[in-house]
Amino acid sequence: MNKPLIFEALQEMLSVKVLTDVSMRKYTTWRIGGNADFLVFPASTDELSVLLIYLHENEIPWVVIGNGSNILVGDKGFHGVVIKMGEQFATTNWRDNQVDIDAGVLLPTLALEAAERSLSGLEFAAGIPGSMGGAVRMNAGAYGDTIGQYVTQIEVVTYTGSKQILTASDISFAYRNSSLFDVEALVSRVTLSLPRGSRDESLSKIRELLQLRSRNQPLEYPSCGSVFRNPPNDHAGRLIEMANLRGMQIGGAAVSKKHGNFIINIGGARAKDVVALIEEVQQRVYEYSGVRLETEVKMIGEFV
Ligand SMILES: Cc1cc2nc3c(=O)[nH]c(=O)nc-3n(C[C@H](O)[C@H](O)[C@H](O)COP(=O)(O)OP(=O)(O)OC[C@H]3O[C@@H](n4cnc5c(N)ncnc54)[C@H](O)[C@@H]3O)c2cc1C
């Protein structure tokens, strides 16, 4: 890979400064990860399109991230281009009970704004520190609600640079999963349709759910939220706690004592600590209950 040449080309096509050899720690809520060769912040769908065409034609590896709240970046980093959908994609356009949301808008901001406008449904999202793009791709959800149930339309830019509109019937959502993982495209904007509700009720539900989170989740430590998917009819956290794994530690990573499905960075954790702990938890839970836990978190880059 000719890094100086790629750098020059990226600088040329993007209006926001391209970062090189940048630690991914700052860009993930786990505060873990090696360096990315390039970190870029496209500022429009046109820029995204030009960027994706260039990466495709030159066969340069790339990955997209939102707020980095459901990813583990390997200690050896990512050799290629990390596309961050962040504050350059942060517009919301409210039209009656419909809202068009750029991929970089954060769920807590959106949930509060919806409540203020007496639109209900998004209260569950107030404590999920993800971006709109990451949330639809993961079909983020909590307390029985998911983002997918409110989606009417998604604007994507395909890996070969063309803009497309997908309607709700083009996309299927499942538990922490969506067919967007099969579409070779990156999410740039999402349209939701929200039921009318009461501002005061929504705001008080948000307060209640945030209090519940701070009672049950170790929010004082860096994490990626739940590490494992819940197996059918059970909770990964319950199985981990039953196997007596709370507090288990490898290097700087530990199973939270407050919530079994959280692996927290107690200081200086490396991706290899987290991976080793994940494997140990999977093994012990399997020995204890016969259930093989699968990870919800997405692994990015090189680990060894
Ligand atoms: C304290 C805490 C609590 C959490 N609680 C919950 C919860 O209750 N429920 C829940 O579902 N999750 C929860 N999470 C996990 C996480 O916040 C969600 O999965 C969130 O939706 C991820 O969004 P993100 O922008 O951070 O995505 P990232 O972590 O940046 O990326 C996640 C995946 O989406 C892809 N992606 C990101 N942006 C785009 C885009 N624009 N287009 C296409 N693909 C994209 C990435 O490539 C990656 O595969 C929690 C996390 C933390 C740290």
The ligand as an ORCA input file, in Angstrom:
! r2SCAN-3c Opt
* xyz 0 1
  C     -22.905      1.606     27.947
  C     -23.488      0.973     26.706
  C     -24.800      0.549     26.687
  C     -25.352     -0.046     25.541
  N     -26.653     -0.426     25.564
  C     -27.205     -0.965     24.452
  C     -28.580     -1.356     24.444
  O     -29.305     -1.222     25.415
  N     -29.074     -1.908     23.290
  C     -28.308     -2.064     22.167
  O     -28.821     -2.543     21.144
  N     -26.999     -1.705     22.165
  C     -26.431     -1.164     23.264
  N     -25.118     -0.802     23.249
  C     -24.291     -1.091     22.058
  C     -24.241      0.026     20.990
  O     -24.405      1.304     21.576
  C     -25.261     -0.181     19.876
  O     -25.081     -1.409     19.205
  C     -25.198      0.951     18.839
  O     -26.289      0.845     17.975
  C     -23.916      0.928     18.000
  O     -23.853      2.146     17.279
  P     -22.442      2.804     16.890
  O     -22.723      4.024     16.099
  O     -21.609      3.000     18.099
  O     -21.857      1.675     15.970
  P     -20.362      1.169     15.871
  O     -19.995      0.485     17.151
  O     -19.473      2.273     15.428
  O     -20.517      0.079     14.727
  C     -21.318     -1.066     14.937
  C     -21.523     -1.785     13.590
  O     -22.291     -0.958     12.712
  C     -21.544     -0.657     11.524
  N     -21.841      0.742     11.177
  C     -21.652      1.862     11.928
  N     -22.076      2.952     11.263
  C     -22.545      2.514     10.063
  C     -23.115      3.167      8.909
  N     -23.301      4.481      8.851
  N     -23.469      2.393      7.854
  C     -23.300      1.045      7.875
  N     -22.763      0.381      8.927
  C     -22.402      1.109     10.005
  C     -20.074     -0.874     11.887
  O     -19.287     -1.210     10.746
  C     -20.199     -2.053     12.858
  O     -20.354     -3.278     12.160
  C     -24.552     -0.204     24.386
  C     -23.207      0.229     24.399
  C     -22.686      0.812     25.541
  C     -21.251      1.277     25.523
*
